[in-house]
Amino acid sequence: MILIRDWRSTEAALRLAREQGTSPTLVTPEDAAAFYGAGYLAALQDRAREEFPDVAFTLVVDCGD
């Protein structure tokens, strides 16, 4: 699992996964849904899928309590 916080960390994780031929699980920080908001996280996932269509990844969003 790889902790991601923003586009820069997401992009770095996906570039590495592409180079290594892996399918990473990306995980947000605790309570990310409340802190970042669902719209931001959805946009982050959409951009990742658009820019890295060849990398299969899973995004796990922490929703807190």
Secondary structure, DSSP 8 states (H G I E B T S, - for coil): -EE--SHHHHHHHHHHHHHHT---EEE--TTHHHHH-HHHHHHHHHHHHHH-TT---EEE-----
